[in-house]
């Protein structure tokens, strides 16, 4: 069996990251929608609201960092 080249292995890894990145973005959006639906209600001033809000914000930050990492990895050149 032929060993995969580093470039192929990197592309496969980045493909997996991109898929999981999209999953994380969907989850962050779902949390944001849930948070927004709680605004203006008695639920807005609860620990659950704060937890959902923080989780959405952190997921958005994480997706930004992962996106930047993918962009950086795309710049890798092989000799």
MMTF fields as JSON, N, C-alpha, C and O atoms, coordinates in Angstrom:
{
  "mmtfVersion": "1.0.0",
  "mmtfProducer": "UNKNOWN",
  "numBonds": 315,
  "numAtoms": 316,
  "numGroups": 79,
  "numChains": 1,
  "numModels": 1,
  "chainsPerModel": [1],
  "groupsPerChain": [79],
  "chainIdList": ["A"],
  "bondAtomList": [4, 2, 8, 6, 12, 10, 16, 14, 20, 18, 24, 22, 28, 26, 32, 30, 36, 34, 40, 38, 44, 42, 48, 46, 52, 50, 56, 54, 60, 58, 64, 62, 68, 66, 72, 70, 76, 74, 80, 78, 84, 82, 88, 86, 92, 90, 96, 94, 100, 98, 104, 102, 108, 106, 112, 110, 116, 114, 120, 118, 124, 122, 128, 126, 132, 130, 136, 134, 140, 138, 144, 142, 148, 146, 152, 150, 156, 154, 160, 158, 164, 162, 168, 166, 172, 170, 176, 174, 180, 178, 184, 182, 188, 186, 192, 190, 196, 194, 200, 198, 204, 202, 208, 206, 212, 210, 216, 214, 220, 218, 224, 222, 228, 226, 232, 230, 236, 234, 240, 238, 244, 242, 248, 246, 252, 250, 256, 254, 260, 258, 264, 262, 268, 266, 272, 270, 276, 274, 280, 278, 284, 282, 288, 286, 292, 290, 296, 294, 300, 298, 304, 302, 308, 306, 312, 310],
  "bondOrderList": [1, 1, 1, 1, 1, 1, 1, 1, 1, 1, 1, 1, 1, 1, 1, 1, 1, 1, 1, 1, 1, 1, 1, 1, 1, 1, 1, 1, 1, 1, 1, 1, 1, 1, 1, 1, 1, 1, 1, 1, 1, 1, 1, 1, 1, 1, 1, 1, 1, 1, 1, 1, 1, 1, 1, 1, 1, 1, 1, 1, 1, 1, 1, 1, 1, 1, 1, 1, 1, 1, 1, 1, 1, 1, 1, 1, 1, 1],
  "groupList": [{"groupName": "UNK", "atomNameList": ["N", "CA", "C", "O"], "elementList": ["N", "C", "C", "O"], "formalChargeList": [0, 0, 0, 0], "bondAtomList": [1, 0, 2, 1, 3, 2], "bondOrderList": [1, 1, 2], "singleLetterCode": "X", "chemCompType": "L-PEPTIDE LINKING"}],
  "groupTypeList": [0, 0, 0, 0, 0, 0, 0, 0, 0, 0, 0, 0, 0, 0, 0, 0, 0, 0, 0, 0, 0, 0, 0, 0, 0, 0, 0, 0, 0, 0, 0, 0, 0, 0, 0, 0, 0, 0, 0, 0, 0, 0, 0, 0, 0, 0, 0, 0, 0, 0, 0, 0, 0, 0, 0, 0, 0, 0, 0, 0, 0, 0, 0, 0, 0, 0, 0, 0, 0, 0, 0, 0, 0, 0, 0, 0, 0, 0, 0],
  "groupIdList": [1, 2, 3, 4, 5, 6, 7, 8, 9, 10, 11, 12, 13, 14, 15, 16, 17, 18, 19, 20, 21, 22, 23, 24, 25, 26, 27, 28, 29, 30, 31, 32, 33, 34, 35, 36, 37, 38, 39, 40, 41, 42, 43, 44, 45, 46, 47, 48, 49, 50, 51, 52, 53, 54, 55, 56, 57, 58, 59, 60, 61, 62, 63, 64, 65, 66, 67, 68, 69, 70, 71, 72, 73, 74, 75, 76, 77, 78, 79],
  "secStructList": [7, 7, 7, 7, 7, 2, 2, 2, 2, 2, 2, 2, 2, 2, 2, 2, 2, 2, 2, 2, 2, 2, 2, 2, 2, 2, 2, 2, 2, 2, 2, 2, 2, 2, 2, 2, 2, 2, 6, 6, 1, 4, 4, 4, 4, 1, 2, 2, 2, 2, 2, 2, 2, 2, 2, 2, 2, 2, 2, 2, 2, 2, 2, 2, 2, 2, 2, 2, 2, 2, 2, 2, 2, 2, 6, 7, 7, 7, 7],
  "xCoordList": [0.838, 0.0, 0.889, 1.869, 0.548, 1.326, 0.945, -0.232, 1.969, 1.725, 1.267, 1.795, 0.287, -0.228, 0.817, 1.566, 0.854, 1.794, 1.342, 0.184, 2.272, 1.959, 0.892, 0.016, 0.963, -0.028, -1.428, -2.394, -1.539, -2.835, -3.331, -4.508, -2.454, -2.846, -3.309, -4.28, -2.623, -3.02, -4.397, -5.245, -4.627, -5.926, -7.043, -8.133, -6.787, -7.791, -8.086, -9.241, -7.035, -7.215, -7.993, -8.893, -7.641, -8.341, -9.798, -10.673, -10.064, -11.443, -12.263, -13.407, -11.662, -12.341, -12.576, -13.648, -11.579, -11.729, -12.843, -13.651, -12.882, -13.922, -15.321, -16.24, -15.479, -16.78, -17.17, -18.297, -16.238, -16.533, -16.713, -17.491, -16.003, -16.171, -17.6, -18.227, -18.108, -19.49, -20.473, -21.453, -20.217, -21.069, -21.064, -22.109, -19.901, -19.785, -20.514, -21.144, -20.431, -21.124, -22.638, -23.345, -23.127, -24.559, -24.982, -26.009, -24.206, -24.519, -24.492, -25.376, -23.496, -23.416, -24.638, -25.196, -25.054, -26.234, -27.49, -28.332, -27.613, -28.766, -28.808, -29.878, -27.654, -27.601, -27.966, -28.648, -27.514, -27.827, -29.343, -29.922, -29.968, -31.417, -32.147, -33.106, -31.693, -32.295, -32.141, -33.094, -30.949, -30.705, -31.63, -32.255, -31.713, -32.559, -34.026, -34.748, -34.458, -35.862, -36.147, -37.299, -35.103, -35.262, -35.254, -35.687, -34.769, -34.681, -36.076, -36.984, -36.228, -37.512, -38.491, -39.657, -38.02, -38.879, -38.278, -37.202, -38.986, -38.461, -37.187, -36.415, -36.966, -35.788, -34.505, -33.407, -34.648, -33.469, -32.501, -31.296, -32.986, -32.129, -31.842, -31.824, -31.618, -31.371, -29.964, -29.31, -29.525, -28.223, -28.222, -27.198, -29.352, -29.438, -29.219, -28.504, -29.818, -29.635, -28.165, -27.602, -27.55, -26.135, -25.26, -24.326, -25.565, -24.801, -24.932, -23.94, -26.141, -26.37, -25.659, -25.032, -25.758, -25.122, -23.606, -22.988, -23.021, -21.576, -21.147, -20.13, -21.912, -21.567, -21.608, -20.72, -22.622, -22.714, -21.516, -20.88, -21.211, -20.08, -18.762, -17.947, -18.553, -17.308, -17.202, -16.121, -18.311, -18.276, -17.955, -17.192, -18.534, -18.216, -16.731, -16.091, -16.181, -14.74, -13.902, -12.913, -14.295, -13.553, -13.605, -12.602, -14.764, -14.858, -13.986, -13.404, -13.902, -13.01, -11.559, -10.828, -11.142, -9.758, -9.476, -8.407, -10.425, -10.241, -10.164, -9.335, -11.017, -10.979, -9.617, -9.066, -9.079, -7.754, -6.689, -5.777, -6.806, -5.859, -5.923, -4.895, -7.125, -7.28, -6.639, -5.936, -6.879, -6.26, -4.726, -4.051, -4.194, -2.746, -2.244, -1.225, -2.952, -2.524, -2.589, -1.814, -3.497, -3.597, -2.364, -2.114, -1.604, -0.406, 0.832, 1.879, 0.691, 1.818, 2.196, 1.347, 3.464, 3.96, 4.945, 5.728, 4.889, 5.762, 6.86, 6.632, 8.04, 9.183, 9.056, 9.931],
  "yCoordList": [-1.169, 0.0, 1.239, 1.305, 2.216, 3.433, 4.414, 4.651, 4.975, 5.979, 7.272, 7.666, 7.932, 9.19, 10.278, 10.29, 11.19, 12.301, 13.245, 13.237, 14.042, 15.009, 15.99, 16.374, 16.394, 17.311, 16.719, 17.404, 15.441, 14.76, 14.629, 14.868, 14.254, 14.119, 15.452, 15.498, 16.545, 17.867, 18.226, 18.723, 17.984, 18.3, 17.499, 18.027, 16.241, 15.423, 15.976, 16.043, 16.369, 16.933, 18.248, 18.492, 19.084, 20.356, 20.138, 20.891, 19.122, 18.805, 18.445, 18.876, 17.65, 17.304, 18.524, 18.685, 19.38, 20.613, 21.489, 22.036, 21.618, 22.446, 21.904, 22.676, 20.583, 19.985, 20.264, 20.67, 20.044, 20.278, 21.761, 22.132, 22.603, 24.041, 24.432, 25.222, 23.882, 24.176, 23.688, 24.371, 22.511, 21.997, 22.957, 23.215, 23.478, 24.414, 25.725, 26.299, 26.196, 27.432, 27.257, 28.156, 26.096, 25.815, 25.795, 26.373, 25.141, 25.084, 26.479, 26.822, 27.276, 28.637, 29.439, 30.193, 29.28, 29.987, 29.534, 30.357, 28.232, 27.711, 28.289, 28.646, 28.384, 28.973, 30.453, 30.958, 31.136, 32.551, 32.754, 33.658, 31.92, 32.0, 31.734, 32.43, 30.728, 30.421, 31.597, 31.978, 32.17, 33.33, 34.477, 35.101, 34.75, 35.848, 35.639, 36.593, 34.381, 34.094, 34.312, 34.483, 34.306, 34.507, 35.987, 36.351, 36.834, 38.259, 38.855, 38.517, 39.743, 40.387, 39.535, 39.9, 38.392, 37.519, 37.401, 37.932, 36.701, 36.46, 35.625, 35.628, 34.915, 34.051, 34.827, 34.294, 36.098, 36.875, 37.092, 37.209, 37.146, 37.423, 36.175, 36.218, 35.065, 33.807, 33.296, 33.742, 32.37, 31.737, 30.97, 30.909, 30.393, 29.642, 30.576, 30.225, 31.74, 32.725, 33.11, 33.148, 33.393, 33.768, 32.641, 32.887, 31.422, 30.263, 30.09, 29.853, 30.207, 30.079, 31.206, 30.977, 32.402, 33.563, 33.404, 33.643, 33.003, 32.795, 31.668, 31.783, 30.593, 29.471, 29.897, 29.535, 30.656, 31.137, 32.015, 31.842, 32.956, 33.857, 33.1, 33.378, 32.149, 31.368, 30.509, 30.379, 29.929, 29.127, 29.995, 29.583, 31.197, 32.097, 32.466, 32.504, 32.738, 33.041, 31.842, 31.999, 30.663, 29.448, 29.219, 28.836, 29.451, 29.234, 30.238, 29.914, 31.453, 32.443, 31.981, 32.076, 31.48, 31.017, 29.808, 29.713, 28.893, 27.713, 28.135, 27.622, 29.06, 29.557, 30.159, 29.927, 30.933, 31.521, 30.434, 30.537, 29.399, 28.291, 27.557, 27.163, 27.375, 26.724, 27.576, 27.061, 28.879, 29.789, 29.703, 29.66, 29.678, 29.562, 28.232, 28.198, 27.15, 25.829, 25.754, 25.026, 26.493, 26.512, 27.15, 26.958, 27.894, 28.552, 27.637, 27.984, 26.475, 25.551, 25.057, 24.612, 25.142, 24.647, 23.511, 23.56, 22.5, 21.34, 21.418, 21.827, 21.026, 20.998, 19.883, 19.709],
  "zCoordList": [0.0, 0.0, 0.0, 0.742, -0.827, -0.948, 0.147, 0.419, 0.765, 1.8, 1.143, 0.103, 1.749, 1.216, 1.396, 2.373, 0.435, 0.542, 1.657, 2.072, 2.119, 3.169, 2.701, 3.476, 1.441, 0.893, 0.905, 1.243, 0.536, 0.543, 1.975, 2.248, 2.884, 4.291, 4.857, 5.612, 4.501, 4.966, 4.414, 5.155, 3.139, 2.535, 3.193, 3.412, 3.509, 4.185, 5.574, 5.993, 6.282, 7.625, 7.548, 8.351, 6.582, 6.431, 6.039, 6.466, 5.233, 4.875, 6.105, 6.256, 6.977, 8.228, 9.095, 9.679, 9.177, 9.955, 9.397, 10.149, 8.076, 7.45, 7.766, 8.04, 7.727, 8.026, 9.473, 9.753, 10.382, 11.796, 12.087, 12.966, 11.361, 11.503, 11.147, 11.854, 10.058, 9.671, 10.733, 11.033, 11.302, 12.378, 13.566, 14.163, 13.905, 15.026, 14.729, 15.618, 13.491, 13.121, 13.223, 13.68, 12.796, 12.898, 14.36, 14.718, 15.2, 16.624, 17.247, 18.032, 16.908, 17.437, 17.012, 17.81, 15.768, 15.282, 16.026, 16.387, 16.251, 16.992, 18.395, 18.888, 19.041, 20.38, 20.334, 21.225, 19.307, 19.156, 18.986, 19.588, 18.175, 17.973, 19.286, 19.621, 20.025, 21.319, 22.271, 22.949, 22.325, 23.18, 22.787, 23.644, 21.489, 21.016, 21.371, 21.66, 21.345, 21.677, 23.157, 23.554, 23.966, 25.402, 25.778, 26.871, 24.889, 25.187, 25.313, 24.554, 26.284, 26.511, 27.286, 27.434, 27.785, 28.589, 29.986, 30.262, 30.851, 32.204, 32.173, 33.132, 31.079, 30.969, 30.71, 30.871, 30.306, 29.923, 31.083, 30.86, 32.271, 33.433, 34.246, 35.476, 33.562, 34.252, 33.954, 33.011, 34.763, 34.552, 33.228, 32.547, 32.87, 31.609, 30.418, 29.48, 30.45, 29.383, 29.287, 28.193, 30.415, 30.423, 29.876, 29.114, 30.264, 29.804, 28.289, 27.599, 27.786, 26.349, 25.607, 24.572, 26.13, 25.502, 25.443, 24.406, 26.554, 26.605, 25.659, 24.975, 25.625, 24.749, 23.286, 22.514, 22.897, 21.517, 21.186, 20.147, 22.071, 21.828, 21.731, 20.851, 22.627, 22.609, 21.353, 20.778, 20.928, 19.7, 18.492, 17.619, 18.435, 17.326, 17.346, 16.295, 18.528, 18.631, 18.19, 17.474, 18.616, 18.254, 16.749, 16.147, 16.137, 14.692, 13.942, 12.906, 14.469, 13.842, 13.907, 12.921, 15.07, 15.223, 14.334, 13.73, 14.254, 13.402, 11.94, 11.188, 11.538, 10.153, 9.832, 8.756, 10.769, 10.576, 10.462, 9.642, 11.278, 11.219, 9.89, 9.34, 9.38, 8.073, 6.994, 6.124, 7.049, 6.077, 6.146, 5.118, 7.362, 7.528, 6.955, 6.266, 7.236, 6.753, 5.229, 4.609, 4.634, 3.175, 2.538, 1.348, 3.307, 2.796, 2.812, 2.265, 3.444, 3.537, 2.156, 1.384, 1.859, 0.574, 0.845, 1.794, 0.004, 0.154, -0.884, -2.023, -0.485, -1.4, -2.396, -3.244]
}
